[in-house]
Amino acid sequence: MKKQKEEIVKAILEYDKKVHKKVESPTVDFAGKGFACKKGQNKFLLSNPNAFLFGVIFDQGIPAERAWSAPFLLKQRLGHFDLKKMVKLGPEKLGKIIMQKPALHRYFYLGEWIFAAAKKLLEEYKGNAGNIWEDGLLAKEVIQRLEGFKGIGQKKANMTVRILNRIFGVRFKKMEAVDIPYDVHIRRVLLRLGLAKKDTVESITQAARDLYPKNPSRLDSALWHIGRNFCHPRNPECLLCPLAKFCPKLVYKLPAS
């Protein structure tokens, strides 16, 4: 079983390299080839820590590409990206601006979350989200800081730390403390592989820890892509899946060698 797990990890990491080998600039894995839908939106996210944090908050219940586009589009609607001015507007006005057609999000309460984030950044982090994730901090400490923001739970906090570490090059101590997110695509892959026995946070988290103890979150990008692109809830494209030969549920579907 240990040998098979090593082979699974190798296949996952090889697929991860394949997915991102043509990317020319830092990108977030979960939105495919870029954070947002357009180059200008991506540039804004990459150059503005507050915009990146807001993108994390917007990433809730809508397609990733749409969520990561929202900070740039919010800036256009406001005519600025000034935290003090956002706080002065208040959560209700921010919510109305976000929900203007075409709505930046499906939920009105995003106005409350963005207002709370702007206020917290001003009061606790000198108005700069980059102070949340300074170099040299414990990964676990940064996760806890992120979870202090409305709209950021276990899944998004762990995802954010991994992106900051791998994509932005922020150096954290003890990355092994960063767990894989409890994401629908990731869960489906680990369950079908038989690596997770139950569809719970604890079971999924432990499965990733057992699979790659030194940094379980390193697997999340490739697993997410595999779940989204091949391991569909219905009619999975099994023969195209890079993990097909390891999947016990697919043995009977594989062609004879």
Protein Blocks (a to p, Z undefined) as FASTA:
>chain_A
ZZmmmmmmmmmmmmmmmmmmmpcbdcdfklojafblbfklmmmmmmmmklmmmmmmmmgo
iafklmmmmmmmmmmmnopacfklmmmnommlmmmmmmpccdfbfbfklmmmmmmmmmmm
mmmnnopaklmmgghiafklmmmmmmmpghiafklmmmmmmmmmmmnopacehkllpccd
ddfklmmmmmmnomafbdcfklmmmmmmmmmmmlmmlmmmmmmmmmmmmmgfbhpafklp
mklmmmmklmmmpccZZ
